[in-house]
Amino acid sequence: MIPLGTTSAGKGGLVKFRRRTIVFETADLDAESAFWAGLLDGTVEAKDTWHNVWVEGEWHLAVQLAPDHVPPVWPDGASSQQVHLDFYLDDLEAAHDKVLKLGGRLVKSVDDPAARTGFRVYTDPAGHPFCLAWP
């Protein structure tokens, strides 16, 4: 992974990455951006078809209007999930409660909550999967 503000030499020469972000597609911009801003303790900068989610003064992710968005089905496999996020944290139960309060949905519970490592799988309001994990 290349840290922001650094350069990388490749076949095309030096490339400087000024910014990178994750963009979620959704049919409901308000619900999706409010969910991620709430989970990350951020704020939403709303435009007509694009919302930015800012956390501690930095742009962390974006939400783009896709009126015909079809949510992936986890772990069905018939519809591709394309990508998912993993969040590693210390207080799984607090994060679990926050996700549900914000409109997320639990789709795979913990097999053994006392295990040294593990994860739970959730979806955001638009159906994008993500994991809450602990090391």
N, C-alpha and C positions, 0 to 999 in steps of 0.2 A: 504494500500500500504506500502511496506517495503522500506525505503530509502536505497540507495546504501551504501555499507560498513557496514550495520547493520546485526544483526543476528536475526533469528526467531526460536523459539522452536516449533516444530511440533511433530508428531508421530515418525518421523525418527530422532529426535534430532535437534541440532542446524544446521542451514544452513546459510552460508555466501554468499551473492550474490556479486560477483566481478564486474559484468557488466550485463547490459540488454540493448537490442536494439530492434527496430522495423525493420523488413525486408520486403521490397516490392519485389514481383516477377514481372518480365517484360521480354518481348522479345527484348527490345531495352535498353540495359544498359546505353548507353551514354545519351540518351534523358531523361530517368528517373532520373538518378543521377544528371544530370545538372539541372533539374527542382528543385529537393529538395535542392541542394546546393545553387541555386540561390534564392529560396524563403527564406531559413533560413540564408542567407549571410554566407555560409560555403564554404568548398572546398571538392573536390572529390579525394579519394585515389583509383585508379583503378587497379584491378587485372583482370585476364582473365574472370572469370564468376561471379565476386563479386565486388561491389564498396562500399566503406565506405564513408559516408558523415560526415565531421568533422566541428564543429562549436565552435569557440573560444577555440580551442585546445582540445575539447572533442568529442569523437565518439558519434554521435546522432542517426544515422540510417544507414541501409545498403540496397543495391539493389542487388538482385540475378537474374542471367540469368535463364529464364524459356522460352525456345523457343516456347512452345505450350501454353503460357499464354493466357487465355481468360478473357478479362476485365469484371468486374461485370457491370450490367446495373442498374442504380439508377433511380427511385425507383421501378423498374419493379417487383422485388420479385421472378421472375422465376429463376434468377441466384443469388445466395447468394453473398452479398458483404463482408461477413466474419467479417470485422473490418473497422472502419474509424477513422480519427483523427479530433479533434476539436481544433482550434486555437482561443483563445480569445485575442482581440486586441482593441486598441483605434481608429485607423484610418482605417476604413473599406474600404474606396475608394482607398487609397494608396495600401493596400494589394490586393484589387481586380485588380487594374491595373497591379501590379507586377505578379500576378498569370497568367493573360492573356498573358502578354509579354513573360513569360517563357514557354508558351505552354499549360497551364491549360485551362480547359473549365468550364464555368458556366452552371450548370444543374438545379438549382433552385434559383430564385432570391428572394429578400427580399419582404415579403408581405407588411410590413410597415416600411420603413427605419427610420421613426421618433419614432418608438417604443423604450421603455426603454431597452428591450432586444430583441435579434433576431439572425438570422444566414442566411448565403447563403451557398449553397452546390455546390462544384466544383469537378472536377476530374483532376487527374494528367495526364501526357501523356500516361500512361499505363492503364488509366481508373479507378484507385483507387479513391473512393470518400473521400472527407474531407470537413470540414465546417470552414468558417470564421465566428466567432460569436462575439457579444459584450454583456457585462453584463449591 
